[in-house]
C-alpha cells in the first residue's frame, strides 16, 4: 500500500526476498564505489549517485507507459509521476553542479557511468520490474541517510554552511538567505517521497498488482 511520509527519515524496507537482497546489495556496491572515487571531493557518495539517479524513474515511466498501452489500461497518473521524479532528480544534480563544477575527467566518467547504468537498469526492469523499483527505493534510502549526515555536519559547524545556489532557491522556493543545509533538507524530503513510491510499487508487483493501492484501499 502506498503510504508517503516525507518527514520520516528513518523508514527502511527490510529485504524480504532474494530479489530484495540483491537490490540492497547493488546499492551498497554503488555507494561504496562512489565514496571511494569522489568521497573526498563531494563529501558524500550520494552526490555522485545523483548523476544516475534520474535514470530509474525515466525507465519506469517508459516501461509503465508501454505496459499500459499493451493492456489498454489507465496508468492513473503514474507515468507522469515517474517523469516528474526523473526531472526532480536532475534538479538535484544541477543544484550540486551550481556549487562545484566537475572536472573533465569526472564528466567523462559520469557520461560512461550513465550510459552503462541506463542500459543495465533498463534490462533489469524488463526482467524484473519489482527488483528495479526495489533498487530505486534503496537508492533513495541511501540518499536520505547521506543527506541526514551532511545536514548534521553543516548545522553543527563541522562544515561551512555556504549559501544555497540561486538555482536551488528558485526550484524549491527557499528563502533568499537559504543555506546549503536548507537545500539538503528539501532534497531529503524529495528522496523520502521517491523511496516510499518505489517501495510501494515493488510491493504491489510482488502481490501481483500493476499499480499500488493508496491508503483506504483505492488504486
C-alpha positions in Angstrom: 0.0 0.0 0.0 1.2 3.5 -0.9 1.9 5.5 2.3 4.1 8.5 1.7 5.7 10.2 4.7 8.3 12.7 3.6 9.1 13.5 7.2 10.1 10.0 8.1 13.8 9.8 7.5 14.4 6.5 9.3 11.9 4.3 7.3 13.6 1.3 5.9 12.3 -1.6 3.9 13.8 -4.8 5.3 14.7 -7.2 2.5 12.1 -9.9 2.4 13.2 -11.9 -0.6 16.3 -12.8 -2.7 15.4 -10.1 -5.2 15.2 -7.5 -2.3 18.6 -8.6 -1.0 20.1 -8.4 -4.5 18.8 -4.9 -4.9 20.1 -3.8 -1.5 23.5 -5.3 -2.3 23.7 -3.5 -5.6 23.0 -0.2 -3.8 25.7 -0.9 -1.2 28.2 -1.6 -4.1 27.2 1.7 -5.8 27.6 3.7 -2.6 31.0 2.2 -1.9 32.3 2.9 -5.4 31.0 6.5 -5.4 32.5 7.2 -2.0 35.9 5.7 -2.9 36.0 7.7 -6.2 34.6 11.0 -5.1 34.1 11.0 -1.4 36.8 13.5 -0.5 35.8 15.9 -3.2 32.0 15.9 -2.7 31.7 14.7 0.9 29.1 12.0 0.2 28.7 9.3 -2.3 25.0 10.2 -2.7 26.1 13.4 -4.5 27.7 11.5 -7.3 24.8 9.0 -7.4 22.6 11.9 -8.4 24.3 11.7 -11.8 22.5 8.4 -12.5 19.6 8.8 -10.0 17.3 10.2 -12.7 17.7 7.0 -14.8 15.4 4.6 -12.9 12.4 6.9 -12.9 12.7 7.6 -16.6 13.0 3.9 -17.3 10.0 3.2 -15.0 7.9 5.8 -16.8 8.8 4.5 -20.3 8.1 0.8 -19.5 4.9 1.6 -17.5 3.7 3.7 -20.4 4.3 0.8 -22.8 2.6 -1.7 -20.5 -0.5 0.5 -20.1 -0.7 0.8 -23.9 -0.4 -3.0 -24.4 -3.0 -3.7 -21.7 -5.2 -0.7 -22.7 -5.4 0.3 -19.1 -5.3 3.6 -17.2 -2.0 4.5 -15.7 -3.7 6.6 -13.0 -1.2 9.4 -13.4 1.8 7.2 -12.5 3.7 7.7 -15.8 3.7 11.5 -15.2 4.6 10.9 -11.6 7.7 9.0 -12.6 8.7 11.6 -15.2 8.4 14.2 -12.5 10.6 12.1 -10.3 13.2 11.9 -13.0 13.1 15.7 -13.5 13.4 16.2 -9.8 16.5 14.0 -9.6 18.0 16.0 -12.5 17.3 19.2 -10.5 19.3 17.7 -7.5 22.3 17.2 -9.8 22.0 20.8 -11.2 21.9 22.2 -7.7 25.1 20.4 -6.8 26.8 21.4 -10.1 26.0 25.0 -9.3 28.0 24.6 -6.1 31.0 22.9 -7.7 31.7 22.1 -11.3 33.0 18.6 -12.1 36.3 18.4 -13.9 36.8 17.0 -17.4 37.8 13.6 -16.1 34.8 13.4 -13.8 32.4 14.5 -16.6 33.8 11.7 -18.8 33.4 9.2 -16.0 29.8 10.3 -15.4 28.9 10.0 -19.1 30.2 6.5 -19.3 28.6 5.5 -16.0 25.3 6.9 -17.1 25.3 5.0 -20.4 26.2 1.7 -18.7 23.7 2.2 -15.9 20.9 3.2 -18.2 21.2 0.0 -20.3 21.8 -2.2 -17.3 18.8 -0.8 -15.4 16.6 -1.0 -18.5 17.4 -4.7 -18.8 16.9 -5.3 -15.1 13.5 -3.5 -15.2 12.4 -5.6 -18.2 13.4 -8.8 -16.5 12.1 -7.9 -13.0 10.2 -4.6 -12.5 9.9 -5.5 -8.9 13.6 -5.6 -8.4 14.0 -2.4 -10.4 11.6 -0.5 -8.1 13.2 -2.0 -5.0 16.6 -0.9 -6.1 15.4 2.6 -6.7 13.8 2.6 -3.3 17.0 1.6 -1.7 18.9 4.2 -3.6 16.5 6.8 -2.2 17.0 5.4 1.3 20.8 5.8 0.9 20.3 9.4 -0.2 18.2 10.1 2.8 20.8 8.8 5.1 23.7 10.6 3.4 21.8 13.9 3.4 20.9 13.5 7.1 24.6 13.0 7.9 25.6 16.0 5.8 22.9 18.2 7.3 24.2 17.3 10.8 27.7 18.3 9.9 26.6 21.6 8.4 24.4 22.6 11.3 26.9 21.6 13.9 29.7 23.7 12.3 31.8 20.8 11.2 31.4 22.0 7.6 30.9 25.5 6.2 27.2 26.1 5.7 27.6 28.1 2.5 24.6 30.0 0.8 22.4 27.8 -1.3 22.8 28.4 -5.0 20.3 30.6 -6.9 19.0 27.5 -8.8 18.1 25.8 -5.5 16.4 28.9 -4.1 14.2 29.2 -7.2 13.5 25.5 -7.6 12.5 24.7 -4.0 11.1 28.2 -3.3 13.6 28.7 -0.5 14.1 32.0 1.3 16.7 34.4 -0.2 19.1 33.8 2.6 18.8 30.0 2.5 22.0 28.0 3.2 23.2 24.7 1.9 21.6 22.8 4.8 18.2 24.2 3.7 18.7 22.9 0.2 19.6 19.5 1.6 16.5 19.5 3.8 14.4 20.0 0.7 16.3 17.3 -1.2 15.9 14.8 1.7 12.1 15.3 1.6 12.2 14.6 -2.1 14.1 11.4 -1.6 11.8 10.2 1.1 8.9 10.6 -1.4 10.8 8.7 -4.1 11.6 6.0 -1.5 8.0 5.4 -0.5 6.7 5.4 -4.1 9.2 2.9 -5.4 8.9 0.5 -2.4 5.1 0.6 -2.8 5.4 -0.3 -6.5 7.8 -3.2 -5.6 5.3 -4.4 -3.0 2.4 -4.2 -5.5 4.2 -6.1 -8.1 5.2 -8.8 -5.5 1.5 -9.1 -4.7 0.5 -9.5 -8.4 -0.8 -5.9 -9.0 0.5 -3.5 -11.6 -0.2 -0.3 -9.5 0.0 0.2 -5.7 -3.1 0.7 -3.6 -3.4 4.1 -2.0 -4.4 4.5 1.7 -8.0 3.4 2.1 -7.7 0.6 -0.5 -8.0 2.8 -3.5 -5.7 2.4 -6.5 
